[in-house]
Amino acid sequence: MVASDCLLKLNNEILNIHLMNLRSLDLNLLVVFDALMRKRNVTHAAKDIGLSQPAFSNALSRLRERLGDELFVRSPSGMRPTAWALELSGPIKAALSGIEDALDSASFNPETSQRSFTIATEDYGLMTLIPPLMERIRKTAPGLSIRTITASINSGEYLDTQAADIALISWPDPPDRFVSEPLFDGDWVCVMRPDHPLAGTPLDLDAYTSARHLLVSTRSEPRGSVDDVLAQSGRSRQVVLTMATFAPTPLALEATDLIMACPRPMGEVFAKRMGLAITPCPINAPPAYRSIDMVWHARLGGHPAQTWLRRQLREVADLIER
């Protein structure tokens, strides 16, 4: 028997052992597995499903013994799942979600539900979509709550493990297991204090490149997508302040002569809520830097609570674009 055949036979035997263990598994242990996969912390996972920490640890030990794998190992960033745990996470989450769907499908009522949704988003979505969404929830679904987490390169994992119900990010072409729907794609504006010398007048490229700029860069690098567009025509601008998020930028803009380019929906928030001035930007950033897509896991496409939340976000985005 060649080495590849031996390896295949060994893998099949291991798989049969795992399947045999799953058939005799206490299904409550899957809830323990799912909670730790989402929280990556024993204390937090135990609290999430209403168990004491000793009871949770005992259940985890039983699960490890049944499946013949460590499943989670301690690391500086929390409980890190093993390769086998990552392989199991999708099917286990799908099974638990299927049970939840069956129980929720006839009973979800936004007017009375006490459900909590988790949304992964950057501050673009946080500042433009979440406030009007919360106002809508206050009026139509007062028992619901929203939790936001920071979107990142881990957004796919958040959706896989249902650590997030929806991601509001720029991701127009995700893997097949996810569904992506554009919410809006705004042009860019320049934001500045209302008495800025450039306020109230259209900006051409000369005025724009002569100004002093505030740049938002999650990598804290003094160069962004606008600089790449300018470079194509042999131009540049002077970035004198770089910040990691949009939220604190009004404090800097109102006290300086800086201007900041950003998507129009966010600029309109600054103008309406904080009294800053906006004017069209002569440079438009690539779509990835001005759009927001709503992304969710395909297995939750028909979930009534998820369907309701997606509808609310679509309607909120439509109002923003008007």
C-alpha angles and dihedrals in degrees: 000000000000121000094253091054091050091050092049091050091049092049091050091051091050090048091050090052091051092048091050090051092049093053091057094040124124100241091215087071089065088063088054090049092049093048093052091045089056100040102031087206125091095213094049093043092050091051091047093060097034100253130131114247093249091051091048092049090049091051091049090052090052090049092050091050093048095049096037093230136102088233094186129033128190117256135165089264096048136270106349116206119233122234090262091051091051089050091051096044097079098049092042092050090047091051094049091044090051091055091046091049091052091051096041101042095082098032110044109118115165091205093061105020119118092196123141122216125201119211124191110210145144119238092269089068092034093058100038107033108024099061095054090041090055091049090053091048091050090058102038108022109024094168094058123094134198127215120190127203128185114268115229143147084299094065091106090054090048089056094042093054094034091240079135127032094201137007121215102201141113102277109131097164111035125163117291094261089068132063120217125195124180114237100183142336112204131189118238130263134188118242124205142147113292094247094047113133090241096048117116096017130096112255122228123194094265093054091043096051092043092057127090112250142214112207128197110213124165087205091051090235116145092233132074143172091284090059090053090053092047091049090059089066094041095256135122139183136217112253108192100165129038122189130183098225139023097234099084097036096097089064090058096040096052092052100044143043091251125125126205131205116217141147113292096243090058093043089053090053089054092047096047100039103030105027097242122149124244132194131175114278116233088217124063117203122226115277093258089065099046106035135079123207125193108226127188139162114273092227089065094052094111099035105126096218092047091046090053093050092049090051091052091051092049091052092047091050091049090055091050092053095051 
